[in-house]
Amino acid sequence: MSVPLYQAKAEMFRTLGHPVRIRILELLQPGPQPVRDLLAEIDVESSNLSQQLAVLRRAGIVVSFRDGGAVMYALSTPAVLDLLAAGRRILGEILTDRDRLLAELQDRTRSLPQP
């Protein structure tokens, strides 16, 4: 029995809902990386990194392969880059709107009579 599309999307977003997993995807944006390089850039134990890579691999978001003696990871599809870019745009718009509202609140507070 197949799951509804909205449920599959929710599961994908749950998979992405971990800071280490997002950092891994950011590091893989330029191209495939060996595990040792990912470990050098992410401040986690190697077992934790392996666990997070396994979650991403099972979800089909990343793929792994061997290059000589190194285990390499790569994004499974360029669409992951689009998703990360969309996340940055959305976050930027949210934060910009919050900054605008904060500035407006501060302006109004300054214009009120002080007791």
N, CA and C atoms as a LAMMPS dump frame, in Angstrom:
ITEM: TIMESTEP
0
ITEM: NUMBER OF ATOMS
345
ITEM: BOX BOUNDS ff ff ff
-5.0000000000000000e+02 5.0000000000000000e+02
-5.0000000000000000e+02 5.0000000000000000e+02
-5.0000000000000000e+02 5.0000000000000000e+02
ITEM: ATOMS id mol type element x y z
1 1 1 N 0.85 -1.176 0
2 1 2 C 0 0 0
3 1 3 C 0.899 1.245 0
4 2 1 N 0.67 2.157 -0.904
5 2 2 C 1.49 3.357 -0.985
6 2 3 C 0.953 4.413 -0.018
7 3 1 N 1.863 5.278 0.394
8 3 2 C 1.478 6.349 1.309
9 3 3 C 1.096 7.577 0.496
10 4 1 N 0.227 8.424 1.054
11 4 2 C -0.126 9.657 0.344
12 4 3 C 1.113 10.545 0.175
13 5 1 N 1.091 11.342 -0.873
14 5 2 C 2.221 12.218 -1.18
15 5 3 C 2.55 13.137 -0.011
16 6 1 N 1.531 13.7 0.636
17 6 2 C 1.797 14.614 1.754
18 6 3 C 2.512 13.892 2.896
19 7 1 N 2.21 12.618 3.094
20 7 2 C 2.864 11.849 4.149
21 7 3 C 4.326 11.579 3.786
22 8 1 N 4.581 11.26 2.518
23 8 2 C 5.955 11.048 2.055
24 8 3 C 6.769 12.335 2.181
25 9 1 N 6.15 13.47 1.855
26 9 2 C 6.843 14.754 2.006
27 9 3 C 7.161 15.023 3.47
28 10 1 N 6.198 14.766 4.337
29 10 2 C 6.409 14.994 5.77
30 10 3 C 7.566 14.144 6.285
31 11 1 N 7.642 12.908 5.823
32 11 2 C 8.736 12.024 6.238
33 11 3 C 10.081 12.555 5.744
34 12 1 N 10.114 13.066 4.511
35 12 2 C 11.355 13.634 3.997
36 12 3 C 11.781 14.84 4.84
37 13 1 N 10.827 15.714 5.175
38 13 2 C 11.176 16.882 5.986
39 13 3 C 11.587 16.48 7.398
40 14 1 N 10.992 15.426 7.94
41 14 2 C 11.434 14.923 9.257
42 14 3 C 12.876 14.442 9.161
43 15 1 N 13.204 13.765 8.07
44 15 2 C 14.575 13.302 7.876
45 15 3 C 15.534 14.479 7.835
46 16 1 N 15.125 15.561 7.222
47 16 2 C 15.988 16.747 7.122
48 16 3 C 16.014 17.564 8.414
49 17 1 N 15.182 17.22 9.375
50 17 2 C 15.033 18.017 10.583
51 17 3 C 16.085 17.782 11.641
52 18 1 N 17.323 17.646 11.246
53 18 2 C 18.418 17.462 12.206
54 18 3 C 19.591 18.331 11.756
55 19 1 N 20.164 19.127 12.657
56 19 2 C 21.231 20.052 12.25
57 19 3 C 22.44 19.366 11.615
58 20 1 N 22.821 18.202 12.101
59 20 2 C 23.981 17.517 11.512
60 20 3 C 23.663 17.082 10.085
61 21 1 N 22.44 16.636 9.856
62 21 2 C 22.069 16.211 8.494
63 21 3 C 22.078 17.389 7.53
64 22 1 N 21.579 18.526 7.978
65 22 2 C 21.608 19.725 7.131
66 22 3 C 23.052 20.123 6.839
67 23 1 N 23.904 20.068 7.851
68 23 2 C 25.313 20.431 7.658
69 23 3 C 25.978 19.488 6.653
70 24 1 N 25.66 18.199 6.746
71 24 2 C 26.2 17.232 5.787
72 24 3 C 25.797 17.631 4.371
73 25 1 N 24.528 17.932 4.177
74 25 2 C 24.053 18.303 2.838
75 25 3 C 24.74 19.573 2.348
76 26 1 N 24.942 20.537 3.246
77 26 2 C 25.656 21.76 2.855
78 26 3 C 27.077 21.433 2.393
79 27 1 N 27.747 20.549 3.117
80 27 2 C 29.121 20.193 2.763
81 27 3 C 29.203 19.398 1.461
82 28 1 N 28.121 18.731 1.112
83 28 2 C 28.104 17.945 -0.128
84 28 3 C 27.691 18.77 -1.348
85 29 1 N 27.324 20.025 -1.147
86 29 2 C 26.879 20.852 -2.273
87 29 3 C 27.913 20.964 -3.393
88 30 1 N 29.198 21.161 -3.083
89 30 2 C 30.17 21.275 -4.185
90 30 3 C 30.412 19.968 -4.928
91 31 1 N 30.138 18.847 -4.282
92 31 2 C 30.366 17.551 -4.918
93 31 3 C 30.66 16.495 -3.879
94 32 1 N 30.94 15.276 -4.336
95 32 2 C 31.2 14.165 -3.417
96 32 3 C 32.348 14.476 -2.459
97 33 1 N 32.195 13.968 -1.234
98 33 2 C 33.204 14.184 -0.197
99 33 3 C 33.487 12.861 0.513
100 34 1 N 34.742 12.633 0.889
101 34 2 C 35.033 11.449 1.696
102 34 3 C 34.552 11.667 3.136
103 35 1 N 34.236 10.581 3.794
104 35 2 C 33.753 10.659 5.17
105 35 3 C 34.752 11.41 6.048
106 36 1 N 36.034 11.169 5.857
107 36 2 C 37.049 11.825 6.705
108 36 3 C 36.971 13.35 6.595
109 37 1 N 36.663 13.874 5.402
110 37 2 C 36.538 15.321 5.237
111 37 3 C 35.276 15.845 5.919
112 38 1 N 34.205 15.085 5.82
113 38 2 C 32.974 15.487 6.516
114 38 3 C 33.208 15.514 8.018
115 39 1 N 33.887 14.5 8.519
116 39 2 C 34.162 14.412 9.951
117 39 3 C 35.023 15.583 10.419
118 40 1 N 35.96 16.004 9.588
119 40 2 C 36.835 17.13 9.94
120 40 3 C 36.055 18.44 10.028
121 41 1 N 34.956 18.548 9.291
122 41 2 C 34.17 19.788 9.248
123 41 3 C 33.012 19.826 10.239
124 42 1 N 32.598 18.658 10.728
125 42 2 C 31.437 18.582 11.613
126 42 3 C 31.911 18.101 12.976
127 43 1 N 31.579 18.839 14.007
128 43 2 C 32.044 18.547 15.359
129 43 3 C 31.149 17.498 16.027
130 44 1 N 31.248 16.258 15.536
131 44 2 C 30.52 15.133 16.13
132 44 3 C 31.444 13.92 16.143
133 45 1 N 31.086 12.944 16.947
134 45 2 C 31.821 11.684 16.966
135 45 3 C 31.602 10.966 15.633
136 46 1 N 32.562 10.149 15.243
137 46 2 C 32.446 9.443 13.967
138 46 3 C 31.224 8.527 13.944
139 47 1 N 30.873 7.933 15.088
140 47 2 C 29.693 7.06 15.117
141 47 3 C 28.415 7.856 14.865
142 48 1 N 28.355 9.086 15.39
143 48 2 C 27.183 9.946 15.17
144 48 3 C 27.105 10.35 13.7
145 49 1 N 28.24 10.708 13.119
146 49 2 C 28.258 11.058 11.693
147 49 3 C 27.8 9.87 10.853
148 50 1 N 28.302 8.695 11.161
149 50 2 C 27.906 7.497 10.414
150 50 3 C 26.403 7.257 10.521
151 51 1 N 25.87 7.45 11.719
152 51 2 C 24.432 7.266 11.927
153 51 3 C 23.627 8.258 11.081
154 52 1 N 24.039 9.521 11.074
155 52 2 C 23.311 10.546 10.321
156 52 3 C 23.43 10.311 8.819
157 53 1 N 24.6 9.882 8.364
158 53 2 C 24.766 9.549 6.942
159 53 3 C 23.876 8.375 6.563
160 54 1 N 23.756 7.395 7.448
161 54 2 C 22.91 6.238 7.176
162 54 3 C 21.44 6.648 7.056
163 55 1 N 20.993 7.572 7.891
164 55 2 C 19.605 8.054 7.815
165 55 3 C 19.37 8.718 6.46
166 56 1 N 20.305 9.577 6.047
167 56 2 C 20.175 10.267 4.76
168 56 3 C 20.236 9.279 3.588
169 57 1 N 21.076 8.274 3.719
170 57 2 C 21.208 7.268 2.647
171 57 3 C 19.932 6.428 2.539
172 58 1 N 19.397 5.991 3.684
173 58 2 C 18.154 5.197 3.656
174 58 3 C 16.996 5.993 3.066
175 59 1 N 16.997 7.3 3.298
176 59 2 C 15.935 8.156 2.76
177 59 3 C 16.145 8.456 1.278
178 60 1 N 17.311 8.1 0.748
179 60 2 C 17.589 8.333 -0.669
180 60 3 C 18.056 9.746 -0.971
181 61 1 N 18.436 10.499 0.057
182 61 2 C 18.857 11.886 -0.127
183 61 3 C 20.335 11.965 -0.507
184 62 1 N 21.119 11.006 -0.015
185 62 2 C 22.526 10.907 -0.402
186 62 3 C 22.802 9.491 -0.885
187 63 1 N 23.893 9.355 -1.604
188 63 2 C 24.381 8.05 -2.039
189 63 3 C 25.83 7.919 -1.59
190 64 1 N 26.265 6.681 -1.431
191 64 2 C 27.658 6.441 -1.058
192 64 3 C 28.301 5.522 -2.09
193 65 1 N 29.612 5.644 -2.188
194 65 2 C 30.39 4.775 -3.081
195 65 3 C 31.826 4.784 -2.603
196 66 1 N 32.579 3.819 -3.06
197 66 2 C 33.996 3.732 -2.706
198 66 3 C 34.84 4.344 -3.819
199 67 1 N 35.844 5.078 -3.385
200 67 2 C 36.835 5.618 -4.303
201 67 3 C 38.187 5.218 -3.731
202 68 1 N 38.741 4.15 -4.238
203 68 2 C 39.944 3.589 -3.628
204 68 3 C 39.58 3.073 -2.25
205 69 1 N 40.283 3.554 -1.245
206 69 2 C 40.003 3.132 0.121
207 69 3 C 39.025 4.036 0.847
208 70 1 N 38.592 5.105 0.198
209 70 2 C 37.725 6.086 0.866
210 70 3 C 36.264 5.827 0.542
211 71 1 N 35.427 5.992 1.565
212 71 2 C 33.982 5.964 1.35
213 71 3 C 33.56 7.397 1.065
214 72 1 N 32.921 7.575 -0.075
215 72 2 C 32.507 8.9 -0.528
216 72 3 C 30.996 9.028 -0.401
217 73 1 N 30.545 10.248 -0.147
218 73 2 C 29.111 10.547 -0.13
219 73 3 C 28.841 11.682 -1.095
220 74 1 N 27.655 11.628 -1.708
221 74 2 C 27.234 12.661 -2.655
222 74 3 C 25.727 12.834 -2.542
223 75 1 N 25.254 13.992 -2.961
224 75 2 C 23.816 14.218 -3.04
225 75 3 C 23.25 13.282 -4.105
226 76 1 N 22.09 12.719 -3.853
227 76 2 C 21.515 11.758 -4.794
228 76 3 C 20.949 12.422 -6.033
229 77 1 N 20.598 13.697 -5.925
230 77 2 C 19.999 14.426 -7.041
231 77 3 C 20.298 15.914 -6.881
232 78 1 N 20.477 16.629 -7.985
233 78 2 C 20.69 18.08 -7.9
234 78 3 C 19.497 18.806 -7.271
235 79 1 N 18.342 18.171 -7.221
236 79 2 C 17.169 18.803 -6.623
237 79 3 C 17.385 19.098 -5.137
238 80 1 N 18.287 18.355 -4.497
239 80 2 C 18.6 18.63 -3.088
240 80 3 C 19.201 20.034 -2.975
241 81 1 N 19.996 20.423 -3.971
242 81 2 C 20.555 21.78 -3.983
243 81 3 C 19.437 22.82 -4.042
244 82 1 N 18.427 22.544 -4.851
245 82 2 C 17.284 23.454 -4.954
246 82 3 C 16.558 23.563 -3.619
247 83 1 N 16.404 22.442 -2.938
248 83 2 C 15.726 22.441 -1.644
249 83 3 C 16.504 23.258 -0.617
250 84 1 N 17.821 23.083 -0.585
251 84 2 C 18.641 23.861 0.347
252 84 3 C 18.576 25.354 0.027
253 85 1 N 18.602 25.689 -1.254
254 85 2 C 18.504 27.091 -1.666
255 85 3 C 17.151 27.668 -1.28
256 86 1 N 16.088 26.896 -1.465
257 86 2 C 14.748 27.357 -1.077
258 86 3 C 14.692 27.584 0.423
259 87 1 N 15.297 26.704 1.191
260 87 2 C 15.338 26.883 2.645
261 87 3 C 16.046 28.169 3.037
262 88 1 N 17.161 28.47 2.359
263 88 2 C 17.879 29.723 2.649
264 88 3 C 17.029 30.934 2.297
265 89 1 N 16.342 30.875 1.15
266 89 2 C 15.488 32 0.746
267 89 3 C 14.348 32.202 1.731
268 90 1 N 13.694 31.127 2.12
269 90 2 C 12.576 31.229 3.054
270 90 3 C 13.061 31.778 4.389
271 91 1 N 14.153 31.235 4.895
272 91 2 C 14.696 31.716 6.157
273 91 3 C 15.089 33.192 6.064
274 92 1 N 15.7 33.56 4.948
275 92 2 C 16.077 34.973 4.757
276 92 3 C 14.875 35.887 4.762
277 93 1 N 13.799 35.476 4.109
278 93 2 C 12.586 36.297 4.084
279 93 3 C 11.949 36.389 5.467
280 94 1 N 11.927 35.288 6.183
281 94 2 C 11.355 35.291 7.537
282 94 3 C 12.161 36.218 8.439
283 95 1 N 13.483 36.075 8.389
284 95 2 C 14.331 36.9 9.258
285 95 3 C 14.268 38.368 8.863
286 96 1 N 14.197 38.646 7.561
287 96 2 C 14.084 40.03 7.111
288 96 3 C 12.785 40.633 7.624
289 97 1 N 11.699 39.879 7.537
290 97 2 C 10.412 40.364 8.021
291 97 3 C 10.463 40.6 9.524
292 98 1 N 11.111 39.711 10.26
293 98 2 C 11.242 39.891 11.713
294 98 3 C 12.079 41.121 12.03
295 99 1 N 13.163 41.323 11.266
296 99 2 C 13.994 42.507 11.483
297 99 3 C 13.192 43.78 11.226
298 100 1 N 12.372 43.744 10.17
299 100 2 C 11.54 44.91 9.852
300 100 3 C 10.555 45.175 10.979
301 101 1 N 9.914 44.126 11.479
302 101 2 C 8.959 44.292 12.573
303 101 3 C 9.645 44.773 13.848
304 102 1 N 10.83 44.256 14.135
305 102 2 C 11.581 44.702 15.304
306 102 3 C 11.945 46.179 15.183
307 103 1 N 12.402 46.588 14.011
308 103 2 C 12.747 47.994 13.805
309 103 3 C 11.522 48.886 13.977
310 104 1 N 10.386 48.444 13.459
311 104 2 C 9.145 49.21 13.6
312 104 3 C 8.745 49.316 15.067
313 105 1 N 8.855 48.229 15.792
314 105 2 C 8.533 48.235 17.216
315 105 3 C 9.458 49.174 17.979
316 106 1 N 10.737 49.135 17.671
317 106 2 C 11.696 50.011 18.341
318 106 3 C 11.414 51.473 18.019
319 107 1 N 11.073 51.782 16.763
320 107 2 C 10.735 53.157 16.389
321 107 3 C 9.52 53.643 17.161
322 108 1 N 8.513 52.813 17.25
323 108 2 C 7.297 53.199 17.968
324 108 3 C 7.571 53.365 19.452
325 109 1 N 8.402 52.515 20.01
326 109 2 C 8.733 52.594 21.429
327 109 3 C 9.473 53.896 21.719
328 110 1 N 10.376 54.282 20.834
329 110 2 C 11.136 55.529 21.027
330 110 3 C 10.225 56.755 20.919
331 111 1 N 9.174 56.651 20.124
332 111 2 C 8.302 57.809 19.927
333 111 3 C 7.262 57.964 21.032
334 112 1 N 7.149 56.984 21.906
335 112 2 C 6.189 57.082 23.012
336 112 3 C 6.748 57.988 24.094
337 113 1 N 5.866 58.703 24.795
338 113 2 C 6.335 59.531 25.905
339 113 3 C 6.959 58.648 26.994
340 114 1 N 8.054 59.075 27.532
341 114 2 C 8.725 58.325 28.59
342 114 3 C 8.17 58.762 29.941
343 115 1 N 7.948 57.806 30.851
344 115 2 C 7.407 58.163 32.181
345 115 3 C 8.413 58.895 33.034
